[in-house]
Amino acid sequence: MTRRILATVATLIVALSVPTLSRANTTAGQDLDDSAITARVKTALMDNKNTHAYNIHVETYTGIVSLAGWVRTQEEKDAATHVAQTVSGVKEVRNQISLHAGTPFSTKVGDSIVTSRVKAALVDNKDVKSHEMKIDTVDGIVQLSGFVSSQAMKEKAAKVAASVSGVQSVDNQLIVRPE
């Protein structure tokens, strides 16, 4: 019970901070609706014993929910889709979660350094709006997720990430916002 309350409070804090970022082609009301959907999906994932919500990144744009991150089994990936689909306000779920076995602590430290380097490279690039992206690394594989404004930005982000030292490959799960 305490875990659920803490998870809900943490999710709401994150969700309510999201509308401060300006998003193209949406109203403040839509941003707030999307933030609430994101919070409800994240809470539902935390409540579900078949999903490890801390490994799953959730973003919403006009009712379209993007799930990204890493899980160990196809069953967990499928469960995440099912959970998200049952949340009120969700129009569509795009499950871009990758499958990956657990990694040792030393690899996780190296992955954190790679993630930091990729974030810095994306921030330095004028053609990429890095605040629109979630960047995560597992075993040198960099996953880019979130919603971006154009196909060109999606492609540029992948190219920039691939050029960073320590990146083995790029899993580009960025979604171009629907018009």
N, C-alpha and C positions, 0 to 999 in steps of 0.2 A: 504494500500500500504506500509506504513512504517512498519507495523507488518510483512509483507511478506519479506521485505528487511532485517530486523533484524533477522528474523527466518532463512533466507537463509545464511546470514553471520555467525550466530552462528552454524548452522549445518555444514557449510563448515569448520569452525575452528575445530570442533570436528572431522569431517571426515578426515581431513588432518593430525590430530595428531594420528589417529589409526594406520597407517602403521608403526609407530615406534615400535610397539610391534611385536616381531617376531612370526610368525605363521608357524606351521609345514606344509610341503608339498605345500607351495605356493611361488610364486615369488614376488618380489617387485612390478612388474607390476600388478599381480593379486590382491595384497593387495590394491594397488591404485584404481584399477577398483572396488573392493568391497567397498572401502571407498566412492567412487563417487556414487555407487548405494545406499548405506546407506543414503548419504546426499540427493539424489533425492527422496527416499522414505519418509524420514522424512519431507522434504519440502512439498511433495505432501499431506502428512497427515495433516500438518499445514494449508495448503490451503483448505482442505476439511472441510466444515461446519458440517459434520456428524461425525467427529472424533475429539477426544481431544488428540492431539499428545503428550502433556506433560505427559500423563499417559501411553504412548506406547513406549516401548524400541525396537529399530531396530538394528539388526546386520546382516551382510552379510558374507558368506563364499562361495567362488567360484560360485557366482551368486545365491546361495540359501539364501533367506531372512527369518530371524526369527523375528516374532513379539511376544512380551511378554509384560506383565504389567497387568493393571486392567482397565476395562471399566464397565459402568453401565448396558448396554443392549446388547443383541445378535445382534441387528441391527448395533450398533456401531462396534462390533467385525467383522461382515460381511463386513461392509463398509471399514474397515481397510484392510482386505484381498483384496477386489476389487481394492482399491487405489494402493496397493503395486504391484498387478499383472499388472497394466497398465504402470508401470515405465520401461523405456528402460533398458535392461541388466538383468532384473530379470528372472531367469530360473524357480524358484519354490518359493512358499511362504508357510512357516510353521507357521500357526497362533496358538500360544500358549497363547493368551490373556485369562485371567480369568475374569469371571463376578463377580462384587461386587458392592453393593450399597455404597453410600458415608459414611464416618466415621467422628465422631466428632473430633475436634482439639486435645483434651486430649488424645484420642486414637492414633492419628497420632504421637504425641510426644513419647508415649510409643513404638510405632512401629519403630520410628527412633532409639531408644536405642537398640531395639532387632536387627535391621539391623546392627548396629555398632558392636554388640557382635558377630553376625554371621560372619561378615567380618573378625573380629579379629581372631576368631576360625579357619576360613579357611586359613588365612594367616599363622597361626602358624602350620598348618598341612603340613608336607613335601610331602604327596601324592597327594595334591590338588594344582592346579595352579589357585589361586583365581583371578588373573588378567584376566582370560579368562571368568569370570562369572559376571553377573549382579545380584545383590541381592536386593530384595524389600520386604517389609512387610506391610500387611494390616490386621488389627485385629488379630495380632499374627500369621497369616499365612505367612510363608516365601516362596517367589517364587524365585527359582534359574533359570536363563536363560542364553543363550549364547551357544557357541560351545566349546566342550572339546575334548581332544584327545582320550579318551577311555571310555568304559562302566564302568570299574573299578573306574575311576575318578568321573564319574557321580554318581555312587552309594556311594562312599566315601563322596562326598560333601553333599549328602542328609543326610547321617548318622551323619556327623559332625554338620550340621545345626540343626538337630533334637535334638542333645544333649545340645543345648544352652538354658540357662534359659530364660523363656518368650516365647519360640517358642511353639505355639499350634499345628501346623502341617507344613509339608513341601510340597510345590507344585513344584516338580522337573521337570522343563521344559528344562533342559539342552539337547542339541543335540550332539551326538557323530559325529565328523567330518567324512564325507564320504571319503573313500580312493581314 
